[in-house]
Each structure stands twice: as structure tokens, then as C-alpha cells.
Amino acid sequence: MDIREFAGIKFLITNPNDYVQKLMLSQNALYEEKILEHLCRYMPENLSIVDAGAHIGTHSLYWAKYAKAKNIWAFEPQKDVFETLKKNIELNGYSDVIHPYNMGLSKKPGKASIAFSLPNMSALTQIEQTKDGDIELESLDTFDFKGEKIDFIKIDTERHEILILKGAKKLIERDRPRVFVEISCATRGTVRDIMESYNYKEVAMFPDETVPFFENLFFVPR
């Protein structure tokens, strides 16, 4: 078992050729560490967080350790990636803080299938809603957070962000969380329009450190 530590967080290396793990190994740094450090300025302790597209847990684990989050709901639809996420949570002793779910998020509950994937690029896998898919889908408006107020939402779901935001309208209007969302050139305008309709303002934009046609936008309530 190959275990490495980045930013004081332990990770199980299950595939050293997979993009995120390979990048962390080559740079000896946590994936998107600079962005995470900057976001922590906007994140007081004891937050309840949604991590949509949690992948192997880089962001969830960072927020558990450094933002002292109270609860993190980590959603990851890819079964093999989800298993690594669970092991990384257990490895760092955050099972009481990070709650992993092997499902995707969308506009409404249902089923989904993998629509696009590449070898060793699990972070770029895309899903689409289908009638007979093998991936469970929920929406943020229908998911049971046990009455918890959501303070922060992170979305990194490879062009599924529009449907997730549309399926979170009630939650966003009720809880007014801060929202951090990765967008592509194709979804940028629609995401900004949706957040404007929710009465949010964009306060920061972070270019993706590794993929030039993606950006990360940070929104707060007006």
C-alpha cells in the first residue's frame, strides 16, 4: 500500500498514472493547494459543506483539517474513485466529519451513466442522466441534510454544474451558502446568469492551474 502525504494530509496512491495523483506526486503538493489556501480566507470554522465531485477527497480533507469544518457531504459518482475517497477519509481519521456518498448530483433525482471518460483522467469523467443508468442521482433540494444549514457548496462536475445549480434553487435561497464552482468556456455565461438570478455576486475567479479551458468562480450572496 503506497501512502503519501501532501499538505499534512495522507493519500492512498491507487494509480500513480491517474492525472490528479500523478500531478501531486510530480509537484509534491496537494492538488489545487493555492486555490484552497485562498478560499480558506472566506471559510470560518465549523461550516457545513457540500463537495459535489469530491473525487479522491483533496478538497474535503483540506477543509476538514484546515477550515475545521463541522460536516462535509462528499458526493462522488465513480465507484472506483469513491472507494479511494472512502479510504482517504478513514486514513486521516475524518469519518465523523466527512460523509461520502457514491452518487451524483443533478437537477432532479434519477439515474445516470458515464457519458465521457479517458484512461488515467478520472477527474474529467462526465455523466448524463439516463433512464437505465447505474449511477444514483440526487438533487441538493431533495437530499436529506438532517436539518443542517449548508454554508458552502463546491461544484466540480465536468459540465454538470448547470443542472446541479438548478436542482439547488430552494437550498440556495433558504441557506444562502457561498458557492465555488468550476466552469468551462461553454457553461460560464449560463452559470453566471443562474447565480445572478439567485441574487449572488461573483467575487473571485481562479483560472484552472492545469486545464486552460476551465475556470473556478466564487460567488457570495448579495
C-alpha positions in Angstrom: 0.0 0.0 0.0 1.6 3.3 -1.2 0.6 6.2 1.1 1.9 9.7 0.5 1.4 12.9 2.4 0.7 16.3 0.9 -0.1 19.5 2.9 -0.1 17.3 6.0 -2.9 15.1 4.6 -2.4 11.4 3.8 -3.4 9.9 0.4 -3.6 6.4 -0.8 -1.9 6.2 -4.2 -4.1 3.7 -6.1 -3.0 4.8 -9.6 0.2 6.9 -10.0 -0.7 7.5 -13.6 -4.1 9.0 -13.0 -4.0 12.7 -13.6 -4.6 14.1 -10.1 -2.4 11.6 -8.3 0.4 11.9 -10.9 0.3 15.7 -10.6 0.5 15.6 -6.8 3.4 13.2 -7.0 5.3 15.2 -9.5 4.8 18.5 -7.7 4.9 17.1 -4.2 1.9 19.3 -3.4 -1.8 18.9 -2.9 -4.0 19.3 -5.9 -5.2 23.0 -6.3 -3.4 23.8 -3.0 -3.1 27.5 -3.8 -6.8 27.9 -4.6 -7.7 26.0 -1.4 -5.4 28.3 0.7 -7.1 31.4 -0.8 -10.6 30.0 -0.2 -9.9 29.4 3.4 -9.9 33.2 3.9 -13.6 33.1 3.2 -14.3 30.0 5.4 -14.7 30.4 9.2 -14.5 27.3 11.3 -17.5 25.0 11.9 -19.0 25.2 8.4 -21.3 22.6 6.9 -20.1 22.0 3.3 -21.3 20.2 0.2 -18.5 18.8 -2.0 -20.0 17.9 -5.4 -17.5 15.9 -7.4 -15.3 15.1 -4.4 -13.0 12.8 -6.4 -10.3 11.3 -4.1 -11.0 13.8 -1.3 -8.4 16.6 -1.8 -10.8 19.4 -1.1 -12.9 17.7 1.6 -9.8 16.6 3.5 -8.2 20.0 3.3 -11.4 21.7 4.6 -11.7 19.1 7.4 -8.1 19.7 8.5 -7.6 23.5 7.9 -11.1 25.0 7.8 -12.2 22.9 10.8 -15.4 22.0 9.0 -18.3 20.6 11.1 -19.8 18.4 8.4 -18.9 17.7 4.8 -21.2 15.8 2.4 -18.9 14.4 -0.3 -20.5 13.2 -3.5 -18.6 11.1 -6.0 -20.4 9.0 -8.7 -17.4 7.0 -10.0 -17.3 3.7 -8.0 -13.6 3.1 -8.1 -12.8 6.7 -7.3 -15.4 6.7 -4.5 -13.6 3.7 -2.9 -10.3 5.6 -2.8 -12.2 8.6 -1.3 -13.5 6.5 1.5 -10.1 5.0 2.3 -8.5 8.5 2.3 -11.2 9.7 4.7 -10.5 6.8 7.0 -6.7 7.1 6.6 -6.9 10.7 8.0 -9.4 10.0 10.8 -12.2 12.2 9.5 -15.0 9.7 9.2 -17.0 11.7 11.7 -16.7 14.9 9.7 -16.8 13.8 6.0 -19.8 11.8 4.9 -19.1 10.2 1.5 -21.9 9.2 -1.0 -21.4 7.2 -4.1 -23.9 9.2 -6.2 -24.1 12.1 -8.5 -26.0 15.4 -8.2 -28.2 16.9 -10.8 -31.5 18.9 -11.3 -33.6 16.0 -10.0 -33.3 12.5 -8.6 -32.9 9.7 -11.0 -30.2 7.5 -12.7 -27.1 8.4 -14.8 -24.5 6.8 -16.9 -20.9 7.7 -17.8 -21.1 9.9 -20.9 -17.4 10.6 -21.3 -14.2 9.2 -19.8 -10.5 8.9 -20.6 -7.8 6.5 -19.3 -6.0 7.9 -16.3 -8.2 11.1 -16.4 -10.9 10.2 -13.8 -11.1 13.9 -12.8 -12.6 14.7 -16.3 -15.2 12.0 -16.3 -18.7 13.3 -17.3 -22.1 11.8 -16.5 -25.5 12.2 -18.1 -29.0 11.4 -16.8 -30.5 8.3 -18.3 -33.4 6.0 -17.5 -31.4 2.9 -17.0 -28.1 4.1 -15.7 -26.2 2.5 -12.9 -25.3 5.8 -11.1 -27.7 7.1 -8.5 -28.6 10.8 -8.8 -30.0 13.2 -6.2 -30.6 17.0 -6.2 -29.4 19.3 -3.4 -33.0 20.3 -3.0 -34.2 16.8 -2.3 -31.2 15.4 -0.4 -31.8 14.9 3.3 -29.2 17.0 5.2 -30.9 16.2 8.5 -32.0 19.8 9.0 -28.4 21.1 8.8 -27.9 24.6 7.3 -25.5 24.4 4.3 -22.8 27.2 4.5 -20.6 26.4 1.5 -21.1 24.5 -1.8 -18.2 23.4 -4.1 -19.1 22.0 -7.5 -16.5 20.4 -9.8 -18.5 18.1 -12.0 -17.3 18.5 -15.6 -20.1 20.5 -17.3 -22.9 19.1 -15.0 -22.7 22.3 -12.9 -25.7 23.9 -14.5 -28.1 21.1 -13.7 -26.8 20.9 -10.1 -27.3 24.6 -9.6 -30.9 24.4 -11.0 -31.5 21.5 -8.6 -30.3 23.5 -5.6 -32.5 26.6 -6.0 -34.5 26.0 -2.8 -31.5 25.2 -0.8 -29.6 28.2 -2.0 -32.5 30.6 -1.4 -33.0 29.1 2.1 -29.4 28.8 3.4 -27.6 31.4 1.2 -24.3 29.4 1.1 -21.1 30.6 -0.6 -20.7 28.8 -3.9 -17.5 27.7 -5.5 -18.0 26.2 -9.0 -15.7 25.0 -11.7 -17.0 26.1 -15.2 -15.9 25.6 -18.7 -16.0 28.1 -21.5 -19.3 26.6 -22.7 -21.0 26.9 -19.3 -19.6 30.2 -18.0 -22.4 32.5 -19.1 -25.2 30.3 -18.0 -23.7 29.7 -14.6 -23.3 33.5 -14.1 -26.9 34.0 -15.2 -28.2 31.4 -12.7 -26.2 32.9 -9.8 -27.4 36.4 -10.7 -31.0 35.1 -10.7 -30.3 33.7 -7.2 -29.1 37.3 -6.2 -25.5 36.3 -5.9 -22.4 38.2 -6.9 -19.1 36.9 -8.3 -16.2 37.9 -6.1 -13.3 35.9 -7.4 -12.2 33.9 -10.4 -9.4 31.4 -10.3 -8.0 30.1 -13.6 -7.6 26.3 -13.5 -4.0 25.6 -12.8 -3.7 22.7 -15.2 -6.6 22.8 -17.7 -6.7 26.1 -19.6 -10.4 25.9 -20.8 -11.7 25.6 -17.2 -12.1 28.3 -14.6 -13.2 28.4 -10.9 -15.8 31.0 -9.9 -16.6 32.1 -6.4 -20.0 33.6 -5.6 -21.4 35.1 -2.4 -24.9 36.3 -1.6 -25.7 40.0 -2.3 
